[in-house]
Amino acid sequence: MAKKAKGLYAKVAHEPTFHKTSIGRNPSKCKMNKSKRRQFKKYNGQGRWQTSINILYIGHERNNNKKKEGNND
């Protein structure tokens, strides 16, 4: 909390409050936005791992495999 100056012209230096960062092993969730907080996973492998790129790539591989199998008949 800020200190009050005594007297009309007395100046007190500003003391900044400490804010934890959201980067690292034990991140602070109070400074994250709501979306980041809700999707936060403490460790890798907890929950969804696939991005839209991975899903599209896997789907593309499956389609190619089906085409190859169809040509062999």
C-alpha positions in Angstrom: 0.0 0.0 0.0 1.2 3.5 -0.8 2.6 5.7 2.0 0.9 9.0 2.7 3.0 12.2 2.6 3.0 14.3 5.7 2.8 17.9 4.9 1.8 19.8 1.7 5.1 19.6 -0.1 6.5 16.4 1.2 7.1 13.9 -1.6 7.3 10.1 -1.1 8.9 7.9 -3.8 6.5 5.5 -5.6 6.8 1.9 -4.4 5.8 -0.5 -7.2 3.8 -3.6 -6.2 5.2 -7.0 -7.1 3.3 -8.8 -9.9 4.2 -12.4 -10.6 4.7 -13.4 -14.2 2.6 -16.0 -16.1 5.8 -17.6 -17.5 7.7 -20.4 -15.9 7.1 -23.6 -13.9 4.8 -22.1 -11.3 2.9 -19.3 -13.1 0.5 -16.9 -11.5 -3.0 -17.2 -12.8 -4.2 -13.9 -11.4 -2.5 -11.9 -14.2 -3.6 -14.2 -17.0 -6.7 -13.4 -19.0 -9.8 -15.6 -18.4 -9.4 -17.7 -21.5 -5.8 -18.6 -20.6 -6.7 -19.3 -17.0 -9.5 -21.7 -18.1 -7.3 -23.6 -20.6 -4.3 -23.7 -18.3 -2.6 -27.1 -17.9 0.1 -27.5 -15.3 1.8 -30.3 -17.2 2.0 -31.4 -20.9 -0.4 -34.1 -21.9 -3.4 -32.9 -19.8 -6.3 -32.6 -22.1 -6.5 -31.7 -25.7 -3.2 -31.8 -27.6 -4.4 -31.5 -31.2 -4.4 -28.2 -33.0 -6.4 -27.5 -36.0 -3.3 -28.0 -38.2 -2.7 -31.5 -36.7 -6.3 -32.5 -37.3 -6.2 -31.3 -40.9 -2.9 -33.2 -41.5 -4.1 -36.4 -40.0 -7.3 -36.2 -42.1 -5.2 -35.6 -45.2 -3.1 -38.7 -44.5 -6.2 -40.8 -44.1 -7.6 -39.6 -47.4 -4.4 -40.4 -49.2 -4.3 -43.9 -47.7 -7.8 -44.6 -48.9 -7.0 -43.5 -52.4 -3.9 -45.7 -52.5 -5.9 -48.7 -51.2 -8.6 -48.1 -53.8 -6.1 -48.0 -56.7 -4.7 -51.5 -55.8 -8.0 -53.2 -56.4 
